[in-house]
Amino acid sequence: MVNARIHAPDRIERCEVTVKYRKKPVVIEAVLLENTYDSIYNAVEFVFNIGMETSVIGSNATVRDVQERNGLDIKTLAGDMHADFGDWIIKGVKGEFYPCKPDIFEATYDKVLLACYSMIRERHRDVSPFELNEEKYLDECLECEKTVKGQFILEWCRAYDRAEVDGRTIKKMVVAIQLPTGAIELITNTDELQSKYHYYLSAYNDDMRLKTKLDIQLVGWMFV
């Protein structure tokens, strides 16, 4: 018979396990409140939907009232809050409104278009021949959302998303090319559309002019 002694620890250390969570992606609407007539007009209409053109006290008086208060008073789910000039006013997922300081807004939110850019980059990482070109374009042009190329990317993203929601794929890419003579040539692509898409990104500049022959320009497109 073997005698065994069990040594129990003087103290049992408690192991705490923390679980990390990621905030769900939510699309919100927001306006920047600035001390200008147009900005105040738009902010008041955005929050209160009172019909500024036909408001009882008039749009001019409403704007002056906001200026005298140095901002806009808003009823939020947490009570009355004041949006200072320079603050963003956000409409939440439940239709509620609340002010947000610009530094917090910048750190928390991206424009939907920028989110689309990021989504495209993630979606096409497996397309190795074009990956670096697109990455370089995205790194340089995240703020260039008003370029022709930016609109091309956005429309592709929207068409891709609509098709995905409907459980289908994009079958056709039709582009309109303006030739040096001014004539328009329509090109219909039906095969390897992702590769065609990346080709147009790499071969054309921000104005969607052919890099090797600038008098050739892509002036229209359709994804179906």
C-alpha positions in Angstrom: 0.0 0.0 0.0 1.4 3.3 -1.0 0.7 6.4 1.1 0.2 9.5 -1.0 -0.2 13.0 0.2 -2.1 15.5 -1.9 -0.7 19.0 -1.6 -3.4 21.7 -2.0 -2.3 25.2 -2.9 -2.6 27.8 -0.1 -4.6 29.9 -2.4 -6.5 29.2 -5.6 -5.9 31.8 -8.2 -9.1 32.8 -10.0 -8.8 32.9 -13.7 -10.9 35.6 -15.3 -11.7 35.2 -19.0 -12.5 38.3 -21.0 -14.3 38.1 -24.3 -13.7 40.7 -26.9 -16.6 42.1 -28.9 -16.6 44.1 -32.2 -19.2 46.8 -32.8 -21.6 45.9 -35.5 -21.2 48.0 -38.7 -24.0 50.6 -38.8 -24.7 53.2 -41.4 -25.8 56.5 -39.9 -26.8 59.9 -41.4 -25.0 63.0 -40.2 -24.6 66.7 -40.9 -21.9 69.1 -39.8 -23.2 72.1 -38.0 -21.3 75.3 -38.9 -22.1 78.9 -38.3 -23.3 79.6 -41.8 -26.8 80.2 -43.1 -26.8 77.1 -45.3 -25.4 74.8 -42.7 -27.8 75.9 -40.0 -30.7 75.7 -42.4 -29.8 72.1 -43.4 -29.2 71.1 -39.8 -32.6 72.4 -38.5 -34.3 70.7 -41.4 -32.4 67.5 -40.8 -33.3 67.3 -37.1 -36.8 68.8 -37.0 -38.1 68.3 -40.5 -40.2 71.4 -40.1 -40.2 72.6 -43.7 -37.9 75.6 -43.3 -39.4 77.3 -46.4 -42.8 77.4 -44.8 -41.9 77.5 -41.1 -44.1 79.7 -38.9 -41.4 82.1 -37.8 -39.5 82.0 -41.1 -36.2 80.4 -42.0 -34.2 83.6 -41.5 -35.5 84.0 -37.9 -34.8 80.4 -37.2 -31.2 80.7 -38.4 -30.7 83.8 -36.3 -32.1 82.0 -33.2 -29.5 79.2 -33.6 -26.7 81.7 -34.1 -27.8 83.6 -30.9 -27.7 80.3 -29.0 -24.3 79.5 -30.4 -25.6 76.1 -31.6 -28.6 73.9 -31.8 -30.5 72.4 -28.9 -31.6 68.8 -29.5 -33.8 66.4 -27.6 -31.9 63.1 -27.4 -32.7 59.8 -25.7 -30.5 60.9 -22.9 -32.2 64.3 -22.5 -31.7 67.7 -23.9 -28.2 68.3 -25.4 -26.6 71.2 -27.2 -24.7 70.9 -30.5 -22.0 73.6 -30.8 -20.8 74.9 -34.1 -18.3 72.5 -35.4 -20.1 69.5 -34.0 -21.7 66.7 -36.1 -25.4 65.9 -35.6 -26.0 62.2 -36.0 -29.3 60.4 -36.7 -29.1 57.0 -35.1 -30.5 53.6 -36.2 -33.7 54.3 -34.2 -34.2 57.7 -35.7 -32.8 59.5 -32.7 -30.6 62.5 -32.9 -27.5 63.5 -30.9 -24.5 65.7 -31.2 -20.9 64.4 -31.6 -17.6 66.2 -31.3 -15.6 66.3 -34.5 -12.6 64.4 -33.2 -14.8 61.6 -31.9 -16.7 61.6 -35.2 -13.6 61.4 -37.2 -12.2 58.5 -35.1 -15.5 56.6 -35.2 -17.0 57.0 -38.7 -16.0 56.7 -42.3 -18.0 58.0 -45.2 -19.9 55.1 -46.8 -17.9 55.6 -50.0 -14.6 55.0 -48.2 -16.1 51.9 -46.6 -17.0 50.8 -50.1 -13.3 51.3 -51.2 -12.2 49.2 -48.3 -14.7 46.5 -49.0 -13.6 46.3 -52.6 -10.0 45.9 -51.5 -10.9 43.1 -49.2 -13.1 41.4 -51.7 -10.5 41.2 -54.4 -7.4 40.3 -52.4 -7.3 36.9 -54.3 -6.9 38.7 -57.7 -3.1 38.7 -57.4 -2.2 40.3 -60.8 -4.1 43.5 -59.9 -3.9 43.6 -56.1 -1.0 45.8 -55.7 -2.2 48.3 -58.3 -5.5 48.6 -56.6 -3.9 48.9 -53.2 -1.7 51.7 -54.4 -4.7 53.5 -56.0 -6.7 53.1 -52.8 -3.8 54.3 -50.5 -3.4 57.4 -52.7 -7.0 58.2 -53.4 -9.1 57.5 -50.3 -10.1 61.1 -50.2 -10.6 61.5 -54.0 -14.2 60.4 -54.0 -15.2 63.0 -56.5 -12.9 61.8 -59.3 -14.4 60.0 -62.2 -12.5 56.8 -61.2 -13.9 57.1 -57.7 -17.4 57.1 -59.1 -16.6 54.1 -61.3 -15.5 52.2 -58.2 -18.6 53.2 -56.3 -21.0 52.1 -59.0 -19.2 48.8 -59.3 -19.4 48.3 -55.6 -23.1 49.1 -55.6 -23.9 46.8 -58.5 -21.9 44.1 -56.9 -23.8 44.5 -53.6 -27.2 44.6 -55.3 -26.4 41.4 -57.2 -25.1 39.7 -54.0 -28.3 40.6 -52.1 -30.4 39.3 -55.0 -28.4 36.0 -55.0 -26.9 36.6 -58.5 -23.7 37.8 -60.1 -23.0 40.7 -62.5 -23.3 39.3 -66.0 -22.3 42.2 -68.1 -20.1 45.4 -68.0 -20.9 47.9 -70.7 -18.5 50.9 -71.1 -18.6 53.9 -73.4 -15.2 54.9 -74.7 -14.8 58.4 -76.4 -12.3 58.1 -79.2 -9.9 61.0 -80.3 -12.4 61.8 -83.1 -15.2 62.4 -80.5 -17.0 59.3 -81.6 -18.4 57.0 -78.8 -17.6 53.3 -78.9 -19.6 50.9 -76.8 -17.8 47.8 -75.5 -19.7 45.0 -73.9 -17.7 42.7 -71.6 -19.3 39.4 -70.5 -16.3 37.3 -69.4 -13.9 37.7 -66.5 -15.6 40.9 -65.3 -13.4 41.3 -62.2 -10.3 41.2 -64.3 -11.9 43.7 -66.7 -12.8 46.0 -63.8 -9.2 45.9 -62.5 -7.9 46.5 -66.0 -9.8 49.8 -66.2 -8.5 50.8 -62.8 -4.9 50.2 -63.7 -5.0 51.4 -67.4 -7.0 54.6 -66.9 -6.1 57.7 -64.7 -8.4 59.5 -62.2 -10.3 61.2 -65.1 -10.6 57.7 -66.7 -8.4 58.7 -69.6 -6.2 56.0 -71.0 -2.8 56.5 -69.5 -1.0 55.7 -72.7 -3.3 57.8 -74.9 -5.0 60.6 -73.0 -7.4 61.5 -75.8 -9.2 58.3 -75.2 -11.5 58.5 -72.3 -14.0 56.2 -70.6 -17.1 58.4 -70.3 -19.8 56.0 -69.2 -20.5 52.5 -67.8 -23.2 50.1 -66.8 -23.0 46.9 -64.7 -25.9 44.5 -65.0 
